[in-house]
Amino acid sequence: MNYAIETFSLRKEFGAKVAVADLTLNVQRGEVFGFLGPNGAGKTTSVKMLLGLVAPTSGDARVLNAPLGNVPVRAKIGFLPEHFRFQDWLNGREFLDLHARLYGMSSAKRQTSIGALLKRVDLQDAANRKLKEYSKGMLQRIGLAAALLNEPHLVFLDEPTSGLDPLGRLIVRDVIQELRAQGTAVFLNSHLLSEVEITCDRVAFVKNGRVVRETSMRETSNVTDVELIVKNSTPRLLRELEQFGKNVRQLNGSIHLETENETHIPEINRWLVAQGVDVYKIGAAKPSLEEMFLAVMGEDARAG
């Protein structure tokens, strides 16, 4: 398969500190891929390695079918960092023109592309205002426009909606959908899990510098989270419940498991009664991405 990103056991050490332990994943062209994990999980370092800004200690990767840091390929990548520092003495149009010149775009191409992108991120009325007069949300949107100037084949977006109001988030969401339709891969890092849930095709959960779980959002929509409240739960009972689903766990006094077959729910009840287990409650709901994140990360999901 022609992947936009392939990584094989990427590792990055800073002295004695291991920032990324073993990153192995792939991202397809035309896919919106969510990269999720708590603070300190190695997400930023991983992105820097994929962009060729930081050299890995070991492992290998290919981006757009080329080794990391390949200069012609880097010209086909767009990037919106979370912590950006733009030339705030320029106005919006001048800022985009500067970046377009760095890409070597012709005068005619710059004029056409800049006008279209200013309109796309709803900043055409602020095009002649200095960036130092922009709000954080406006800076986020002009940064998104800059990331799209080169008509990239792969776009990295690091917290692209963190400073945006609902209308701004809708603009970013629509842009991401357009990129997908064009066959552009989008690598999305965001703490707004509700946005990731709406936007992404697939997500990876990163913990301690490793991908600990990947899931398709389409598959997630078919999963049902079953909650059980029983008397005298035991480790053996948890193990035996694995016959009905996966990710069986004890959480806040309840047993939770995931199943893709809702007919298992009455079967679970009958089985528990046959085992002599007192059942006080059985509930079922579609798990949100946030609930999945908390289950996968455990204690690492707590605020630091």
Backbone as numpy.savetxt, mean C-alpha at the origin, in Angstrom:
# Nx Ny Nz CAx CAy CAz Cx Cy Cz
5.91 -14.12 -16.30 5.07 -12.92 -16.30 5.95 -11.66 -16.30
5.48 -10.63 -17.00 6.24 -9.39 -17.11 5.91 -8.49 -15.91
6.71 -8.59 -14.86 6.42 -7.84 -13.64 7.00 -6.42 -13.72
6.33 -5.50 -13.01 6.88 -4.16 -12.83 7.97 -4.17 -11.76
7.77 -5.01 -10.71 8.74 -5.13 -9.62 8.87 -6.60 -9.25
10.10 -7.06 -9.10 10.38 -8.38 -8.54 11.52 -8.22 -7.54
11.34 -8.72 -6.34 12.42 -8.68 -5.36 12.67 -10.08 -4.83
13.94 -10.37 -4.56 14.35 -11.69 -4.09 15.25 -11.52 -2.87
14.67 -11.74 -1.70 15.42 -11.71 -0.43 16.24 -10.44 -0.26
15.65 -9.29 -0.59 16.35 -8.02 -0.39 16.58 -7.79 1.10
17.78 -7.35 1.43 18.13 -7.10 2.82 18.94 -5.80 2.88
18.66 -5.01 3.92 19.41 -3.78 4.12 19.79 -3.64 5.59
21.09 -3.50 5.83 21.60 -3.29 7.17 22.26 -1.92 7.24
22.04 -1.23 8.34 22.74 0.00 8.64 23.57 -0.27 9.90
24.82 -0.68 9.68 25.63 -1.10 10.82 25.04 -2.36 11.43
24.77 -2.32 12.72 24.19 -3.48 13.40 22.67 -3.54 13.26
22.08 -2.49 12.74 20.62 -2.43 12.63 20.16 -3.04 11.30
19.21 -3.95 11.37 18.62 -4.55 10.18 17.32 -3.80 9.88
17.32 -3.00 8.81 16.13 -2.23 8.44 15.16 -3.07 7.63
15.69 -3.89 6.71 14.89 -4.80 5.90 15.57 -6.16 5.96
14.85 -7.17 6.45 15.47 -8.47 6.69 15.41 -9.38 5.46
14.25 -9.44 4.82 14.09 -10.40 3.71 12.84 -10.00 2.92
13.01 -9.11 1.97 11.87 -8.62 1.19 11.77 -9.41 -0.11
10.72 -10.19 -0.23 10.46 -10.96 -1.44 9.01 -10.71 -1.85
8.82 -10.11 -3.02 7.48 -9.83 -3.52 7.54 -9.56 -5.01
6.37 -9.47 -5.63 6.30 -9.05 -7.02 5.05 -8.19 -7.22
5.15 -7.27 -8.16 4.05 -6.37 -8.50 3.86 -6.45 -10.02
2.64 -6.71 -10.43 2.35 -6.84 -11.85 2.15 -5.47 -12.49
2.38 -5.39 -13.77 2.09 -4.16 -14.51 0.58 -3.93 -14.50
0.17 -2.70 -14.32 -1.25 -2.38 -14.27 -1.92 -2.74 -12.97
-1.13 -3.05 -11.95 -1.67 -3.43 -10.65 -1.46 -2.31 -9.64
-2.44 -2.12 -8.76 -2.30 -1.19 -7.64 -1.99 -2.04 -6.42
-0.77 -1.88 -5.91 -0.24 -2.76 -4.88 -0.05 -1.98 -3.59
-0.71 -2.42 -2.52 -0.60 -1.76 -1.23 0.51 -2.38 -0.40
1.30 -1.52 0.23 2.46 -1.94 1.04 2.21 -1.46 2.45
1.83 -2.38 3.35 1.31 -2.01 4.66 2.17 -2.55 5.79
2.31 -1.76 6.82 3.04 -2.21 7.99 3.12 -1.09 9.01
3.43 -1.42 10.26 3.56 -0.39 11.30 4.82 0.44 11.08
4.93 1.55 11.80 6.14 2.36 11.75 7.35 1.50 12.13
8.44 1.66 11.40 9.64 0.90 11.67 9.67 -0.48 11.05
8.69 -0.78 10.17 8.64 -2.11 9.56 9.60 -2.25 8.38
10.20 -1.13 7.94 11.14 -1.19 6.82 10.55 -0.75 5.50
9.38 -0.14 5.52 8.70 0.23 4.28 9.47 1.31 3.52
9.88 2.36 4.22 10.57 3.47 3.55 11.91 3.01 2.97
12.66 2.22 3.73 13.93 1.70 3.24 13.71 0.80 2.02
12.65 0.01 2.05 12.34 -0.85 0.90 12.09 -0.02 -0.35
11.31 1.05 -0.22 11.01 1.90 -1.36 12.30 2.56 -1.87
13.15 3.01 -0.96 14.41 3.64 -1.38 15.30 2.68 -2.15
15.30 1.41 -1.74 16.08 0.42 -2.49 15.50 0.23 -3.88
14.18 0.14 -3.99 13.55 -0.07 -5.28 13.76 1.12 -6.22
13.89 2.31 -5.64 14.13 3.51 -6.44 15.61 3.69 -6.79
16.47 2.86 -6.23 17.89 3.00 -6.49 18.55 4.08 -5.68
17.89 4.54 -4.61 18.46 5.58 -3.75 19.33 5.01 -2.65
19.10 3.75 -2.31 19.86 3.06 -1.28 20.24 1.68 -1.83
21.49 1.30 -1.70 21.94 0.00 -2.20 21.62 -1.09 -1.19
21.08 -2.22 -1.61 20.81 -3.32 -0.67 22.10 -3.94 -0.17
22.06 -4.49 1.02 23.20 -5.22 1.57 23.34 -6.58 0.87
22.21 -7.19 0.58 22.21 -8.48 -0.14 20.86 -8.65 -0.79
20.73 -9.71 -1.59 19.50 -9.96 -2.32 19.54 -9.32 -3.69
18.44 -9.45 -4.40 18.38 -8.94 -5.77 16.98 -8.44 -6.06
16.86 -7.61 -7.07 15.56 -7.10 -7.50 15.65 -6.60 -8.93
14.50 -6.59 -9.58 14.39 -6.02 -10.91 13.18 -5.09 -10.92
13.35 -3.92 -11.50 12.28 -2.95 -11.63 12.13 -2.63 -13.11
10.92 -2.86 -13.63 10.66 -2.69 -15.07 11.70 -3.46 -15.89
11.94 -4.70 -15.46 12.85 -5.64 -16.15 14.30 -5.18 -16.19
14.71 -4.34 -15.28 16.10 -3.87 -15.24 16.62 -3.94 -13.81
17.94 -4.01 -13.64 18.51 -4.02 -12.29 18.21 -2.72 -11.56
18.30 -2.76 -10.25 18.08 -1.56 -9.44 19.05 -0.45 -9.84
18.53 0.77 -9.91 19.38 1.93 -10.19 19.62 2.19 -11.66
19.04 1.37 -12.56 19.22 1.58 -14.00 18.70 2.96 -14.39
19.56 3.81 -14.96 19.20 5.22 -15.21 18.06 5.37 -16.22
18.10 4.72 -17.39 16.97 4.86 -18.32 15.63 4.43 -17.72
15.68 3.39 -16.87 14.45 2.91 -16.24 13.95 3.91 -15.20
14.88 4.53 -14.47 14.47 5.51 -13.46 13.71 6.67 -14.10
13.98 6.95 -15.36 13.25 8.01 -16.07 11.81 7.62 -16.36
11.47 6.34 -16.16 10.11 5.85 -16.40 9.34 5.65 -15.10
9.92 6.13 -13.99 9.31 5.96 -12.67 8.86 7.30 -12.12
7.68 7.34 -11.54 7.20 8.52 -10.83 7.23 8.27 -9.33
7.48 9.32 -8.55 7.61 9.15 -7.10 7.08 10.36 -6.37
6.15 10.12 -5.46 5.69 11.16 -4.54 6.06 10.73 -3.13
7.10 11.34 -2.54 7.50 10.95 -1.17 6.53 11.49 -0.13
6.56 10.88 1.04 5.71 11.37 2.12 6.20 12.72 2.62
7.49 12.86 2.83 8.07 14.11 3.33 8.78 14.80 2.18
8.06 15.68 1.51 8.62 16.34 0.34 9.09 17.76 0.69
10.07 18.23 -0.05 10.58 19.60 0.08 10.67 20.18 -1.32
9.71 21.00 -1.68 9.67 21.55 -3.02 10.27 22.96 -3.04
10.57 23.45 -4.25 11.12 24.80 -4.43 9.98 25.81 -4.25
9.78 26.23 -2.99 8.56 26.99 -2.69 8.61 28.45 -3.17
9.74 28.87 -3.75 9.79 30.21 -4.34 9.25 30.23 -5.77
8.96 29.02 -6.31 8.37 28.91 -7.64 6.85 28.83 -7.51
6.16 29.23 -8.57 4.72 28.99 -8.57 4.46 27.58 -9.13
3.20 27.17 -9.10 2.87 25.80 -9.48 3.31 25.45 -10.89
3.05 26.34 -11.82 3.40 26.08 -13.22 4.92 26.04 -13.39
5.64 26.96 -12.74 7.10 26.98 -12.84 7.71 25.71 -12.24
7.13 25.27 -11.14 7.62 24.04 -10.49 7.51 22.85 -11.43
6.35 22.70 -12.06 6.18 21.57 -12.98 7.08 21.74 -14.22
7.26 22.98 -14.66 8.12 23.22 -15.83 9.57 22.85 -15.52
10.03 23.15 -14.30 11.38 22.79 -13.90 11.58 21.28 -13.99
10.64 20.53 -13.44 10.76 19.08 -13.44 10.63 18.51 -14.85
9.78 19.13 -15.66 9.64 18.68 -17.05 10.94 18.89 -17.82
11.61 20.02 -17.56 12.91 20.29 -18.21 13.95 19.24 -17.79
13.92 18.85 -16.52 14.85 17.83 -16.04 14.62 16.50 -16.77
13.39 16.25 -17.19 13.09 15.04 -17.97 13.46 15.21 -19.45
13.85 16.43 -19.85 14.21 16.67 -21.24 13.02 16.82 -22.16
11.87 17.20 -21.62 10.67 17.35 -22.44 10.76 18.61 -23.29
10.23 18.56 -24.50 10.23 19.72 -25.40 9.29 20.79 -24.87
9.45 21.99 -25.40 8.61 23.12 -24.96 7.14 22.84 -25.21
6.82 22.32 -26.38 5.42 22.05 -26.72 4.85 20.96 -25.82
5.64 19.91 -25.57 5.19 18.82 -24.72 5.00 19.30 -23.29
5.91 20.15 -22.82 5.80 20.68 -21.46 4.50 21.48 -21.30
4.23 22.33 -22.25 3.04 23.18 -22.17 1.77 22.35 -22.13
1.71 21.35 -23.00 0.51 20.50 -23.05 0.34 19.68 -21.78
1.43 19.04 -21.36 1.35 18.15 -20.20 1.07 18.91 -18.91
1.74 20.04 -18.73 1.57 20.81 -17.50 0.14 21.33 -17.37
-0.41 21.83 -18.46 -1.79 22.32 -18.43 -2.76 21.21 -18.07
-2.56 20.02 -18.67 -3.47 18.90 -18.41 -3.35 18.42 -16.97
-2.13 18.38 -16.45 -1.94 17.88 -15.09 -2.44 18.86 -14.04
-2.25 20.15 -14.27 -2.80 21.14 -13.34 -4.31 21.01 -13.25
-4.93 20.78 -14.40 -6.38 20.59 -14.40 -6.75 19.29 -13.71
-5.93 18.24 -13.94 -6.27 16.92 -13.38 -6.24 16.92 -11.87
-5.33 17.69 -11.27 -5.25 17.73 -9.80 -5.95 18.96 -9.23
-6.74 19.61 -10.07 -7.58 20.74 -9.67 -6.76 21.89 -9.07
-5.68 22.26 -9.77 -4.86 23.38 -9.32 -4.68 24.42 -10.43
-5.52 24.36 -11.46 -5.36 25.31 -12.56 -5.57 26.75 -12.10
-6.42 26.95 -11.10 -6.66 28.31 -10.59 -5.54 28.80 -9.68
-4.68 27.87 -9.22 -3.56 28.24 -8.34 -2.23 28.11 -9.06
-2.25 27.96 -10.38 -1.03 27.70 -11.14 0.00 28.81 -11.00
-0.45 30.05 -10.82 0.47 31.18 -10.76 0.76 31.66 -9.34
0.32 30.89 -8.36 0.61 31.20 -6.96 1.89 30.49 -6.52
2.67 31.13 -5.66 3.90 30.54 -5.14 3.57 29.30 -4.30
4.42 28.31 -4.37 4.19 27.09 -3.59 4.18 27.37 -2.09
4.90 28.41 -1.65 4.91 28.72 -0.22 3.54 29.21 0.26
2.65 29.54 -0.69 1.29 29.94 -0.34 0.32 28.76 -0.39
0.81 27.60 -0.82 -0.06 26.42 -0.94 -0.30 25.80 0.44
-1.47 25.21 0.61 -1.74 24.39 1.79 -1.03 23.05 1.63
-1.01 22.25 2.70 -0.37 20.93 2.62 -1.06 20.07 1.57
-2.38 20.14 1.52 -3.11 19.35 0.54 -2.79 19.77 -0.89
-2.65 21.08 -1.12 -2.30 21.58 -2.45 -0.90 21.14 -2.84
0.04 21.16 -1.87 1.40 20.68 -2.14 1.39 19.20 -2.48
0.54 18.46 -1.78 0.43 17.02 -2.06 -0.03 16.81 -3.51
-0.99 17.61 -3.94 -1.52 17.45 -5.31 -0.53 17.92 -6.37
0.22 19.00 -6.12 1.21 19.44 -7.11 2.34 18.41 -7.17
2.64 17.77 -6.03 3.64 16.71 -6.03 3.18 15.50 -6.83
1.90 15.19 -6.74 1.34 14.11 -7.55 1.45 14.44 -9.03
1.15 15.68 -9.39 1.27 16.10 -10.79 2.71 15.93 -11.27
3.68 16.32 -10.43 5.09 16.18 -10.80 5.47 14.72 -11.00
4.89 13.83 -10.19 5.19 12.40 -10.29 4.65 11.80 -11.58
3.72 12.48 -12.23 3.09 11.94 -13.44 3.59 12.61 -14.71
4.46 13.61 -14.58 4.93 14.38 -15.74 5.55 13.51 -16.82
6.31 12.52 -16.43 7.07 11.71 -17.38 6.28 10.53 -17.93
4.94 10.53 -17.71 4.09 9.43 -18.16 4.70 8.09 -17.73
4.86 7.91 -16.43 5.63 6.77 -15.90 4.95 5.42 -16.14
5.78 4.38 -16.15 5.29 3.01 -16.23 5.07 2.44 -14.83
5.67 3.08 -13.83 5.56 2.64 -12.44 5.57 3.89 -11.57
4.64 3.95 -10.61 4.54 5.12 -9.73 4.58 4.65 -8.28
5.46 5.26 -7.48 5.52 5.04 -6.04 4.82 6.21 -5.35
3.81 5.91 -4.56 3.08 6.94 -3.82 3.18 6.63 -2.33
3.85 7.50 -1.60 4.07 7.31 -0.17 3.14 8.24 0.60
2.11 7.68 1.21 1.10 8.46 1.94 0.54 9.59 1.07
-0.02 9.28 -0.10 -0.44 10.34 -1.02 -1.68 11.10 -0.59
-2.45 10.58 0.38 -3.68 11.25 0.79 -3.65 11.75 2.22
-2.47 11.74 2.86 -2.40 12.04 4.29 -2.82 13.47 4.63
-2.59 14.42 3.72 -2.93 15.81 4.03 -4.13 16.32 3.25
-4.93 15.41 2.69 -5.99 15.82 1.79 -7.36 15.76 2.45
-8.24 16.66 1.99 -9.64 16.60 2.40 -10.33 15.54 1.54
-11.62 15.23 1.81 -12.31 14.19 1.04 -12.27 14.40 -0.47
-12.40 15.64 -0.95 -12.36 15.89 -2.39 -10.95 15.62 -2.94
-9.93 15.99 -2.18 -8.57 15.72 -2.59 -8.29 14.23 -2.66
-8.81 13.48 -1.68 -8.63 12.02 -1.70 -9.33 11.40 -2.90
-10.48 11.96 -3.26 -11.20 11.45 -4.43 -10.39 11.68 -5.70
-9.73 12.85 -5.80 -8.88 13.12 -6.97 -7.77 12.10 -7.07
-7.09 11.84 -5.95 -5.98 10.88 -5.95 -6.50 9.49 -6.31
-7.64 9.12 -5.74 -8.21 7.80 -6.03 -8.52 7.65 -7.52
-9.10 8.70 -8.11 -9.43 8.64 -9.53 -8.17 8.58 -10.39
-7.13 9.32 -10.01 -5.86 9.28 -10.75 -5.28 7.87 -10.71
-5.33 7.24 -9.55 -4.80 5.88 -9.43 -5.57 4.91 -10.32
-6.90 5.07 -10.37 -7.70 4.20 -11.24 -7.34 4.42 -12.70
-7.08 5.66 -13.08 -6.69 5.96 -14.46 -5.33 5.35 -14.79
-4.40 5.41 -13.85 -3.09 4.80 -14.07 -3.23 3.30 -14.28
-4.05 2.66 -13.45 -4.28 1.22 -13.61 -4.83 0.92 -15.00
-5.80 1.70 -15.45 -6.42 1.48 -16.77 -5.41 1.62 -17.90
-4.38 2.46 -17.68 -3.35 2.68 -18.69 -2.26 1.61 -18.66
-2.34 0.69 -17.68 -1.32 -0.34 -17.55 -0.15 0.06 -16.69
-0.28 1.17 -15.97 0.79 1.64 -15.08 0.67 0.97 -13.72
1.77 0.46 -13.20 1.77 -0.14 -11.87 1.89 0.96 -10.82
1.15 0.81 -9.73 1.18 1.78 -8.64 1.55 1.05 -7.36
2.61 1.52 -6.71 3.08 0.96 -5.44 2.69 1.95 -4.36
1.71 1.59 -3.55 1.06 2.53 -2.63 1.37 2.18 -1.19
1.96 3.14 -0.49 2.21 3.00 0.94 1.30 4.00 1.66
0.40 3.50 2.50 -0.54 4.41 3.18 -0.98 3.82 4.50
-1.18 4.71 5.49 -1.76 4.29 6.76 -3.28 4.42 6.76
-3.84 5.03 5.71 -5.30 5.16 5.61 -5.84 3.87 4.98
-6.10 2.88 5.84 -6.45 1.56 5.34 -7.78 1.54 4.60
-8.68 2.45 4.94 -9.94 2.51 4.20 -9.71 2.91 2.75
-8.72 3.79 2.50 -8.38 4.17 1.13 -7.72 3.01 0.40
-6.82 2.31 1.08 -6.15 1.15 0.48 -7.18 0.10 0.10
-8.14 -0.12 0.97 -9.16 -1.14 0.74 -9.97 -0.84 -0.51
-10.26 0.44 -0.75 -11.03 0.84 -1.92 -10.19 0.79 -3.18
-8.89 1.11 -3.06 -8.05 1.39 -4.22 -7.26 0.20 -4.73
-6.74 -0.62 -3.84 -5.71 -1.61 -4.22 -6.31 -2.91 -4.77
-5.53 -3.56 -5.63 -5.87 -4.90 -6.12 -5.32 -5.96 -5.18
-4.16 -5.67 -4.61 -3.47 -6.64 -3.76 -2.67 -5.89 -2.72
-2.50 -6.49 -1.55 -1.72 -5.84 -0.50 -0.73 -6.83 0.11
0.38 -6.28 0.60 1.36 -7.06 1.35 1.50 -6.44 2.73
1.53 -7.29 3.75 1.75 -6.84 5.12 3.21 -7.08 5.47
3.88 -6.01 5.91 5.31 -6.07 6.20 5.51 -5.95 7.71
6.33 -6.85 8.25 6.59 -6.86 9.69 8.06 -7.20 9.90
8.76 -6.33 10.62 10.18 -6.56 10.90 10.99 -6.81 9.62
10.66 -6.05 8.58 11.43 -6.13 7.36 11.15 -7.34 6.50
10.03 -8.02 6.75 9.64 -9.20 5.96 8.18 -9.08 5.56
7.85 -9.60 4.38 6.45 -9.73 4.00 5.89 -10.96 4.71
4.94 -10.74 5.60 4.40 -11.85 6.38 3.07 -12.36 5.82
2.47 -11.56 4.95 1.22 -12.02 4.33 0.92 -11.17 3.11
0.43 -11.81 2.06 -0.09 -11.11 0.89 -1.51 -11.56 0.66
-2.34 -10.66 0.20 -3.72 -11.05 -0.07 -4.29 -10.21 -1.19
-5.12 -10.82 -2.00 -5.86 -10.12 -3.03 -7.10 -9.50 -2.40
-7.38 -8.26 -2.73 -8.57 -7.62 -2.16 -9.84 -8.30 -2.66
-9.78 -8.90 -3.83 -10.94 -9.65 -4.32 -11.17 -10.88 -3.46
-10.08 -11.56 -3.08 -10.21 -12.72 -2.19 -10.70 -12.30 -0.82
-10.22 -11.15 -0.34 -10.63 -10.66 0.97 -12.13 -10.43 1.04
-12.71 -9.96 -0.07 -14.16 -9.69 -0.10 -14.97 -10.97 0.05
-14.34 -12.14 -0.22 -15.05 -13.41 -0.09 -14.87 -14.04 1.29
-14.05 -13.44 2.11 -13.74 -14.00 3.43 -14.77 -13.52 4.46
-15.20 -14.44 5.33 -16.08 -14.10 6.44 -15.33 -14.33 7.74
-15.37 -13.34 8.63 -14.77 -13.47 9.94 -15.82 -13.99 10.91
-15.54 -15.13 11.51 -16.48 -15.76 12.45 -15.99 -15.49 13.87
-16.88 -14.96 14.70 -16.56 -14.70 16.11 -17.31 -15.69 16.98
-16.59 -16.33 17.89 -17.19 -17.30 18.81 -16.91 -16.90 20.24
-17.94 -16.95 21.07 -17.75 -16.81 22.51 -18.19 -18.12 23.14
-17.23 -18.81 23.74 -17.51 -20.13 24.31 -16.97 -20.18 25.74
-17.37 -21.21 26.46 -16.89 -21.40 27.82 -15.64 -22.28 27.80
-14.62 -21.84 28.51 -13.40 -22.63 28.71 -12.69 -22.97 27.38
-12.33 -21.92 26.66 -11.54 -22.12 25.45 -10.15 -22.66 25.81
-9.63 -23.57 24.99 -8.32 -24.17 25.23 -7.48 -24.10 23.96
-6.15 -24.18 24.08 -5.30 -24.23 22.88 -5.67 -25.39 21.96
-6.06 -26.51 22.52 -6.46 -27.66 21.69 -7.71 -27.32 20.88
-8.66 -26.63 21.50 -9.87 -26.24 20.78 -9.54 -25.33 19.61
-8.62 -24.39 19.83 -8.21 -23.49 18.74 -7.60 -24.27 17.59
-6.76 -25.24 17.91 -6.13 -26.06 16.86 -7.18 -26.84 16.08
-8.15 -27.40 16.77 -9.16 -28.23 16.10 -10.12 -27.38 15.26
-10.29 -26.12 15.62 -11.15 -25.24 14.81 -10.54 -24.91 13.46
-9.25 -25.20 13.27 -8.59 -24.93 11.99 -9.18 -25.76 10.85
-9.94 -26.82 11.19 -10.59 -27.61 10.14 -11.68 -26.82 9.43
-12.15 -25.72 10.07 -13.24 -24.94 9.49 -12.78 -23.64 8.83
-11.53 -23.26 9.06 -11.05 -22.00 8.49 -9.60 -21.77 8.84
-9.15 -20.56 8.62 -7.74 -20.23 8.86 -7.63 -19.02 9.77
-6.40 -18.74 10.17 -6.10 -17.59 11.05 -6.95 -17.64 12.31
-7.01 -18.82 12.93 -7.75 -18.98 14.19 -6.96 -18.32 15.31
-7.63 -17.47 16.08 -6.92 -16.71 17.10 -7.88 -16.31 18.22
-7.31 -16.09 19.40 -8.06 -15.59 20.55 -7.87 -14.08 20.61
-8.96 -13.33 20.72 -8.87 -11.88 20.69 -9.94 -11.29 21.60
-9.49 -10.61 22.67 -10.41 -9.92 23.59 -11.51 -10.84 24.11
-11.14 -12.06 24.50 -12.11 -12.97 25.08 -12.94 -13.75 24.08
-12.74 -13.49 22.79 -13.48 -14.20 21.74 -12.51 -15.01 20.89
-13.03 -16.03 20.23 -12.27 -16.77 19.23 -12.68 -16.25 17.86
-11.70 -15.98 17.02 -11.97 -15.53 15.66 -11.31 -16.48 14.67
-11.98 -16.71 13.56 -11.38 -17.46 12.46 -11.96 -16.94 11.15
-11.24 -17.17 10.07 -11.67 -16.72 8.75 -12.07 -17.91 7.90
-13.18 -17.80 7.21 -13.64 -18.86 6.33 -14.14 -18.25 5.02
-13.95 -18.97 3.92 -14.47 -18.55 2.64 -15.77 -19.27 2.30
-16.27 -20.06 3.23 -17.50 -20.82 3.03 -18.43 -20.60 4.20
-19.48 -19.80 3.99 -20.37 -19.45 5.10 -21.16 -20.65 5.62
-21.24 -21.74 4.84 -21.95 -22.93 5.33 -21.20 -23.57 6.50
-19.93 -23.18 6.70 -19.18 -23.70 7.83 -19.71 -23.17 9.16
-20.44 -22.06 9.14 -20.87 -21.43 10.40 -21.81 -22.34 11.19
-22.91 -22.87 10.60 -23.73 -23.81 11.39 -22.99 -25.11 11.70
-22.06 -25.52 10.80 -21.26 -26.71 11.08 -20.39 -26.52 12.32
-19.83 -25.31 12.45 -19.00 -25.01 13.63 -19.84 -25.13 14.90
-21.05 -24.59 14.85 -21.93 -24.63 16.02 -22.25 -26.07 16.41
-22.61 -26.88 15.40 -22.95 -28.28 15.69 -21.75 -29.03 16.25
-20.58 -28.76 15.68 -19.37 -29.45 16.12 -19.02 -29.08 17.56
-19.12 -27.79 17.89 -18.81 -27.35 19.25 -19.75 -28.00 20.27
-21.04 -28.05 19.95 -22.02 -28.67 20.85 -21.71 -30.16 21.01
-21.33 -30.82 19.91 -21.00 -32.25 19.97 -19.76 -32.50 20.83
-18.88 -31.49 20.91 -17.68 -31.61 21.74 -17.96 -31.29 23.21
-19.20 -30.92 23.49 -19.56 -30.57 24.86 -19.16 -29.15 25.24
-18.93 -28.30 24.24 -18.52 -26.91 24.50 -19.77 -26.04 24.59
-19.87 -25.25 25.65 -20.98 -24.31 25.79 -20.74 -23.11 24.88
-21.70 -22.84 23.98 -21.57 -21.75 23.01 -22.50 -20.61 23.43
-21.93 -19.43 23.68 -22.72 -18.28 24.09 -23.03 -17.35 22.92
-22.18 -17.39 21.90 -22.42 -16.49 20.77 -21.67 -17.00 19.53
-22.34 -16.89 18.39 -21.68 -17.07 17.09 -22.10 -15.89 16.23
-21.11 -15.16 15.73 -21.38 -14.02 14.85 -20.51 -14.10 13.61
-20.96 -13.46 12.55 -20.20 -13.48 11.30 -20.25 -12.11 10.65
-19.12 -11.68 10.11 -19.05 -10.38 9.43 -17.90 -10.42 8.44
-18.00 -9.56 7.41 -16.89 -9.41 6.48 -15.80 -8.58 7.16
-14.58 -9.10 7.28 -13.54 -8.35 7.98 -13.06 -7.16 7.16
-12.80 -6.05 7.82 -12.22 -4.89 7.14 -10.72 -5.09 7.03
-10.09 -4.31 6.17 -8.64 -4.38 6.04 -7.97 -3.98 7.35
-8.58 -3.05 8.08 -8.02 -2.65 9.38 -8.01 -3.81 10.35
-9.10 -4.57 10.39 -9.16 -5.73 11.28 -8.12 -6.78 10.88
-7.95 -6.96 9.57 -6.94 -7.91 9.09 -5.54 -7.44 9.48
-5.30 -6.13 9.32 -4.00 -5.55 9.69 -3.69 -5.80 11.16
-4.65 -5.55 12.02 -4.45 -5.73 13.46 -4.20 -7.19 13.80
-4.91 -8.09 13.10 -4.73 -9.52 13.36 -3.34 -9.99 12.92
-2.89 -9.51 11.76 -1.60 -9.94 11.24 -0.44 -9.35 12.06
-0.56 -8.07 12.43 0.53 -7.40 13.11 0.59 -7.67 14.60
-0.53 -7.99 15.22 -0.53 -8.27 16.65 -0.03 -7.08 17.45
0.90 -7.31 18.34 1.42 -6.26 19.21 2.13 -5.16 18.44
2.67 -5.50 17.25 3.38 -4.49 16.45 2.44 -3.42 15.91
1.12 -3.70 15.93 0.17 -2.72 15.42 -0.14 -1.64 16.44
0.32 -1.80 17.67 0.06 -0.79 18.70 0.84 0.48 18.40
0.26 1.60 18.82 0.93 2.89 18.59 2.26 2.92 19.32
3.29 3.45 18.61 4.62 3.51 19.21 4.85 4.80 19.95
